[in-house]
Amino acid sequence: NPFSTSVLFTVSGFSDVSVEVFDLNGRLVRTLYSDSEHYFWDGCSSSGNQLSSGTYFAVLDDGEVRSILKVVKLE
């Protein structure tokens, strides 16, 4: 089965929200875009390459609150 994960969140009011995925070395591997509160990551980098198994961090920032979610990608 191909890897995929989604994040569902609620923010108060209208604000610019970003979700960025980082590897363990702190490198940005993907920025996720959405027109709703649902973000989907298919396990690929920004260039479309499938990333290896491991631990990644999804960082959600709405300008007021920053949340970090640990994501473990298994093959």
ChimeraX attribute file (.defattr): number of C-alpha atoms within 10 A of each C-alpha:
attribute: neighborCount
match mode: 1-to-1
recipient: residues
	/A:1	4
	/A:2	8
	/A:3	14
	/A:4	11
	/A:5	12
	/A:6	9
	/A:7	13
	/A:8	9
	/A:9	9
	/A:10	8
	/A:11	12
	/A:12	6
	/A:13	6
	/A:14	7
	/A:15	11
	/A:16	9
	/A:17	19
	/A:18	17
	/A:19	22
	/A:20	17
	/A:21	24
	/A:22	20
	/A:23	16
	/A:24	10
	/A:25	7
	/A:26	10
	/A:27	10
	/A:28	16
	/A:29	17
	/A:30	19
	/A:31	15
	/A:32	16
	/A:33	15
	/A:34	11
	/A:35	7
	/A:36	10
	/A:37	12
	/A:38	13
	/A:39	16
	/A:40	14
	/A:41	18
	/A:42	13
	/A:43	22
	/A:44	15
	/A:45	17
	/A:46	13
	/A:47	8
	/A:48	10
	/A:49	9
	/A:50	13
	/A:51	15
	/A:52	12
	/A:53	12
	/A:54	12
	/A:55	13
	/A:56	21
	/A:57	20
	/A:58	22
	/A:59	16
	/A:60	19
	/A:61	16
	/A:62	15
	/A:63	10
	/A:64	8
	/A:65	9
	/A:66	12
	/A:67	11
	/A:68	13
	/A:69	12
	/A:70	12
	/A:71	15
	/A:72	12
	/A:73	15
	/A:74	11
	/A:75	10
